[in-house]
Amino acid sequence: MTAGGAVPSDGLPAGQRGWAVLTITTGLAISVLSNSVTNLALPHIARDLAISAESSIWIVNASQIALMVCLLPVAALADIVGHRRVYRAGLAIFALASLACALAPNLPALAGARLLQGAGSACIMAIQPALVRAIYPRAQLGRGLGFNTTVVATSLAAGPSLGALLLSLGPWPILFAVYAPLAAVAAVLAGRFLPADNPQARAFDVPSGLLSGGAFGFLILGIDGVAHGHGAPAIAAEFAVAAGLGWAFLRRQRQLAEPMMPIDVFRRPVFALSLGASTSTFTAQGLAFVSLPFLLQTVLGRGVANAGLLLSAWPLALACTAPVAGRLADRYPAGLLGAIGLSTMLTGLVALALLPDSPSNPDLVWRLVLCGVGFGIFAAPNNRLMMNAVPRERSGSAGGMIATARTLGQTLGAALVALVFGLFDFSGVGAATAARAALGLAACFAALALLLSSLRLWRGAQGGSRG
């Protein structure tokens, strides 16, 4: 088969597969890094643009909102016009948006460019699972998804260090400018090495796209309002609008022969349980990732560099574990691997919540490693099960749902940290209690994920599936 030809029934030839994997790896890495590095640079950007710290949060929120709004519509569009085409467009949008971010003279311009960058990220991240499914043979799908998880974990671990290095070389615009050439090169490689697919002959459902985008947009605004103590009437209105638009979206999906979100897959208990477990696990991780830096620096008195090195233990352990879990996913039920992984992660989170008052670095590291190993064992097998639960021609929509669960969980986790810190007065004497409470809540979400994941074993035994 020539490069860029139609999707084969069982993956790409080994030679072409390597270039295709490099292409999607680059896209995924820059998408993840763009957010983790930006968080680090917020104080520098706020000082340079003469804006308040509170206002600078919109530099992060803009990308997050655009990502959530676009994930499902973009995934559905990819099933219609082709995954490769949408992926290349996402890389091009990301490159242009990165240049716009680097050249932005003020906050409105930067926030607008970040909105565009979030839309480009949605095109990249929503299509990733579908591309992995097209690139790897069916027998190696778990391995491919495990490698994707490794890329995400490595990018998360490298983000703070890379951001610090770039800021030592120049002003904050360099953090955005560096992505433009990488995204452009990846777009060229995508046109050469990613397989073309057979688009579906149907129109894009604009009303579904608007309803989905509106529902998730108002949901994120409501969550952000809770996190930052906005007025109760405004928060209630945002959640009410989100619920109304979400209800209208789901009702419309039931009436369509070709829905934007394949809600029929939720009739398969294994898929619904897997998606629920994924959302809960990412909420637990979001709670931990946001609260741990405060625990280490504010409560335990670790320096920034020391805290950064300690925190890297989680994603590095995840990165080492995910490829092994991916291979195991091709042989063993996802419910079994999920139960093992989430039990390990839950143990690590409980141990973190029960830290002694003056823990040593090894005390911290082994707990963080447990969390990373557990998450790594869970993630790839869970994604593999969800991708195999839908027909190949709906891979884009399934990938969008997976990415939505991840983004929603991370966003909810961050908002819950802000809520817990406010309840326990983190700025005062309740700092240690607040940090431990956030980690305890993370453990509760991990326990919920463990319950949902374990139920798949029972469903598999009842129905004979590989849940």
N, C-alpha and C positions, 0 to 999 in steps of 0.2 A: 504494500500500500504506500502511496506517495504521501509526503508530509502534507498535512492539512486536508487529507481526504476524509471520507465519511467515517463515522464512528464504527469500529469493528465490533463484532458481537462479544469479543472477550479481550478487550484491552488493546493497547498499541504494541508494536514490535519493540523489543528491548532497546534498540538503538534510539529510536524516536522517543521512547518513553522517558529516557534520561533528560532530554532537552525539554520535554513537556513538563516534567516534574520541576526542573529548574525555573521554568517560566512561572508556574503557579506558586512556587515557593517564594519567588521574588515579590509577586503581587501580595501574597498573604503577609509576608514579613513587613513590607513598608506600610501596609494598612494598620497592623498592630503597633508598630513603632511610632507611627504618626500620633497616636493618642498617648502612649506611655511617655514619650519624650516631651510632648506638649505640656503635660501636667507638671513636669519638673521645671519648665521654663516660665510658668505663669508669673512668679514674682518679678523676673527680669522684664517680661513683656509689660506688666502693669506699671513698673517704674518708668520704662522708656516711653510708653504712650500716655503717661500721666493719668492713669485711671485707678479706681479703687480696686482692692483685692476682690470685693464682692462682684464688681462689674467684670473682672477678668474671667470669672467662672463661665461667662457666656462664650468664651473662646473654646471651652470644652463642650458646653451644652449644645452649641450650634451644630457641631459635628455629630454628637450623639442623637439629637433629634432627627437630623436628616437621615442618619443611618437607620433608625427605627422606622421612620416614615416610608423609606424606599425599599426595604428588604423584600417584603412580599410582592409588591408590584414588579420590582425588577426581576425577581425569580420567575414570576409568571411570564413576563415579557421574554425572558431567555428561552422558555419552552416554545415560544411562538416564532421568534426570529433567529434563534440559535444561541447556544451557550458561548461559543467562541466570539461571536460578534458582540454580545453584550459585555463579555469580559474585556475585550480590547477597548470598547468604548469607555468602560469604567477606568481602565488604566490611563487613557487619554485625558479623561475628565480629571482624574487625580493629579496628573502631571501639570495641567493648566492651573488647577486650583492651588497646587503647592507653590507655583510661581506667584500667583495672586496673593497668597498668604505672605510670602517673602517681601513683596512690594507694598503691602498694605500700609497706608500712612496713619490710620486711626482704627479705633475699635469697631465701628460699623463696617468698614471695609474688610477688616480681618475676620469678623464674625460671618460676613457674607461669603468670604472665600472658604471659610471652614464649613459652611453649609454645603457648598459645592464639593468640597473634599469629602464630606460625609456621604454625599450621593455617590461619588466615585468609589468610596470604600464599600458601599452597599452592593454595587455591581461586582466588585471583586469577591467579597466575602460570601454573598448569597450563592454564587455560582461554584465556589470551591468544591463542595461535596459532589456535585454533578460531574465536574471535570475529573475528579479523582475516580469516580465510577467509570468514566469513559476511558481513562488512561490505563488503569490497572486491570488485569484479568480478574474475573469474579472471585477466583480462589485466593487472590491477594488483596482484596478490597480492604480488609481490616488492616493490613500492613500499610496501605496507602493512607488511610485515615489516621493511623497511628503516627505516621511521619508528619502529617499536617499538624497534629497535636503537638508534636515535638517542635515544629517551627514556631507555633504560637508561644509555647512555653519559653523557648530560647529567646524569642524577641522580647517577651516580657522581662526576662532576666537581664537582657542586654540594654533595655531601654534607658534606665537611669545612668548607667555608665557611659553609654553612647551620647546621651544628652549632655552630660557633664563635659565629655571630651569636646564635643562640637562647640559648646559655650566657651570653652577655653581657647578655641581657635578664632572666634568671631562673635558678633552680636546675634541676638535671637533669630533674625531672618534666615540665618544659615540652617537652622533646624528644619525649615520648610523647603528651602531651595534644594537641599541635597536629594529630596525625593523625586524631583522633576526628571532628571536624566535617568534614574533607575526605572521609573514608571514608563518612560518613553522607550527604553531598551526592552523592557518586558512586553510592551505592546507590539513591538516589531517581532520579537520571538514568538508571541502568541499567534500572530498571523502565519508564521512559518511552521510551527511545530504542534500547535494544539489541533486536535481533530475537529473537523466540521461535523455537524450533526444534521438530523433531518427535522427541520422545524415543522410544527403543527400548522395546518392550514385553517387558522381561525383568527378572529379579530381580538385585539386587546380590549378587555372590559374596563373602560374608563371609570364608570361609576364605582366598580369594586375597588379600583385603585385609590380613588378619592376617599371612599369610606374607610378602607384599611389604613391609609396614611393619616387621615384625621383621627381615627380611634387611637392609634399608637402615639400620635403627636400629643393629643390632649392627655393621654395616660402618662407620658413622660413629664409633661408640664405639671400634672397633679402630684406625681411622685417627687419632683423637684420642689414643689411648693411645700410639701410635708417636711422635706429635708431642711428647708431654709426658713421655716416658721412663717410662711405667708398666712394671710387671713383665712379663717375657716370657710367663709362663704365662697371665696375665690377657689379654694381647693375643692370644695364640694361641687361647685359648678363644673370645674375641669373634669373631675371624675364622672360626673353625670353625663356630660357631653361624650366622654370617651365610651361610657357604657352604652349610650344610645346609638352612637355610630357603630360600635362593635356589634350590637344586636342587629342593626340594619345590614351590616356586612355579612354576618352569618346567615341571616334570612335570605339574602340575595344569593349566597353561595349554594343554598339548598335548591334554589329554583333554576340554576344554570346547569346545562349539560356538561360544560367544561368550566368548572369553577376556578377562580384564581387560587384559592386555598383548597386543596383536596380534602374536604372535611370528612369524606367517606372513609378515609384511613383511620379516623378516630373510632370507627366501629370495630376496628381491630384492637382489642385491649392491649396487646403487646406494644403497639405504636404509641397509644395514649399514655401508657405507663412510662415508656421510655422518654417521651417528650416531657412529661411531668418530672421525672427524675432528673433530666438534664437541667430544666429551669431551676429546680430546688438546689442542685449542686452548684450551679453558677451563682445563685444567690448566696450560698454559704461561702463560696470563694470570694465574692465581692465584699461581703461583710469582713472577712479576714484580711483581704488585701488592703482595704481602706483603714481598718482599725489598728493593724499591727504596727505601721510606722509611728502612730501616736503612742502606742504602748511602749515601743522600744525607746523612742526619743524623749517623750514627755514624762512618762512614768518611771522607766528604768534608767534613764539618763545616758543612753548610748548616743554617740556622735552620729552625724549624718552618714559618714563613710562606713562606720562600723555597722550601723543599722542596714545600710544598703547591701553590704556583704552578707549579713545574716539572712535578710529577706530573700536573697538569691537562692538560698538552699531549697525553697519550695519549688520554683519553676525549674531549677536544674534537676532536681529529683524527678519531677514530672517529665522533663525532656529525656531523661535516661530510661524511664519506665515505659513511656508511650509506645516506642517501636516494638518492644517485647509484647506489650498488651495487644498491639495490632496484629501481630502474628498469632497470638493465642486466640484472638477473636475469630480467626479463620478456622479454628478447630473446636472451640468450646462455646457453650451458650453464653450470651451476653448477660443473662440474669445471674448466672453463677459468678462470672468475672466482676459484674457490678456489685454483687453482695460482698465479695472479697475486698474490692477496692474501696467501696464506701464505708465498710467497717473499719478499714485502716485509716481512712480520712477522718472519720468520726472520732476514733481513738486519739488521733493527733490534735484535733480541735478541742476535745475535752481536756487533754493534757495541757494545751496552751491556756485555756480558761482557768486552769487550776495551778498555774505557775507559782512557784514560791516567790516571796517578795524580792529576793536578790538572786536571780538565777544566773548561772555562768553561761558563757557562750555555748558550750556543748549541751547544756540543758535546753537551750532554745533550738539549737540546730536539729537535734534528733526529733523534736516535735514537728518542726517545719518539714523535715524530710518525710515523716510519716504522712503528713497531709499531701505532699506532692506525689509520693508514690501511690497513695490511695486514689487520688484524682486521675493519675495517669493510667491506672488499671481500669478505671471506669469509663473514661471518655471515648476512646476509639471503638471498643466493642459496642457501646451504646449507639454511637453514630452509624456504625456498620449495620446494626439491626434496623434502625430507622430508614436508612437508604434502601435496604433490601425489601422493606415493607411496601414500597410503592413501585409502580411500573417504571421502566427506564425512561419512557417519554415524559414522565412527570418528575424527573430527577431535579429539575430546577426548582419547582415548587417545594419539594421536600427539603432541598438545601436551604431555601429561604426560611422555612419553618425552623430548621435546626439553628440557623444564625439568629433568628428572632428570639428563640428561647435563650440562647447564650446572652444576647445583648440585654434582653429584658431582665434576666437574672442578675447580671452585673450591675445594671442601673438600680434595681430594687435593693440590692445589697448595699450599695453606696448610700442610698437614701435612708435606709434603716440605720446605718451607722450614725448619720447626722441626727436622726430622731433619738436614738439611744443616748448619744452624747449630750443632747439638749435636756433629756429627762434626768440624767444623772449629774448635770452641771460639770462637764468635763474641764471647764476652765478653772474650777475651784477644787475643793478637797475631794470631790468625787471622781477624779480622773482615773484612778486605778480601778474603781468599781465600774465606771462606764466602759473602759476598755475590756474588762473581763466579761461584762454583760454582753457586749457586742460579739465577743468570741463564743460565749455561751449560746447566743441566738444563732450564730453560724453553725454550731453543733446541732441545734434543733433542726435546721434546714437539711443538714447532712443526714440526720436520722430519718427525716421525712423521705429524702431521696433513697435511702437504704430500704425503707419500707416499700416504696413504689417499685424499686428495682427487684426486690426479692419476690414481690407478687408475680413477676414475670415467670419465675420458676414454676409456681403453681399453675399459672395459665398455660405454660408450655407442657407441663405434665398432663393437664386436662385435654389440651388440643393437639399435642404432638409437635408443637413448633419449637424452634431453637431460641426461644425467649430466654 
